[in-house]
Amino acid sequence: MIKVDRTLHIDILCAHLPKRYAFPDAAREIVGVLRAARAEGFPAGPAGVDTL
């Protein structure tokens, strides 16, 4: 299995989601949340659970 950086996965998802997701407004919002999380270094969620 090839190891790929999480940032690359997020970038790929952000590039494709708006083109493929059925709800364009929601897709833009999701992309915004993902990019914000990436910019913050993917902080852990509640109780230390990794949210991304």
C-alpha positions as CSV (number, residue, x, y, z in Angstrom):
1,M,0.0,0.0,0.0
2,I,1.3,3.5,-0.9
3,K,1.4,5.9,2.0
4,V,0.0,9.3,1.0
5,D,0.0,12.4,3.1
6,R,-3.4,13.3,4.6
7,T,-3.1,16.8,3.1
8,L,-2.9,15.4,-0.4
9,H,-6.1,13.4,0.3
10,I,-7.9,16.5,1.5
11,D,-6.7,18.5,-1.5
12,I,-8.0,15.8,-3.9
13,L,-11.3,15.6,-2.1
14,C,-11.7,19.4,-2.1
15,A,-11.0,19.4,-5.8
16,H,-13.6,16.7,-6.7
17,L,-16.3,17.2,-4.1
18,P,-17.9,20.4,-5.7
19,K,-18.0,18.7,-9.1
20,R,-19.6,15.4,-7.9
21,Y,-21.7,16.1,-4.8
22,A,-25.4,16.5,-5.4
23,F,-25.8,19.6,-3.2
24,P,-23.4,22.3,-4.4
25,D,-24.0,24.7,-1.5
26,A,-23.2,21.9,1.0
27,A,-20.2,20.8,-1.0
28,R,-18.7,24.3,-0.8
29,E,-19.3,24.4,3.0
30,I,-17.7,21.0,3.4
31,V,-14.7,22.1,1.4
32,G,-14.4,25.2,3.6
33,V,-14.4,23.1,6.7
34,L,-11.9,20.7,5.4
35,R,-9.5,23.5,4.2
36,A,-9.9,25.2,7.6
37,A,-9.0,22.0,9.4
38,R,-6.0,21.5,7.1
39,A,-4.8,25.0,7.8
40,E,-5.0,24.3,11.6
41,G,-3.1,21.1,11.3
42,F,-6.0,18.8,11.7
43,P,-6.7,19.3,15.4
44,A,-8.2,16.3,17.2
45,G,-11.9,16.3,17.9
46,P,-13.8,15.6,21.2
47,A,-11.9,13.4,23.6
48,G,-8.9,13.3,21.4
49,V,-10.7,11.5,18.6
50,D,-9.2,12.4,15.2
51,T,-12.0,14.0,13.3
52,L,-10.5,13.9,9.9
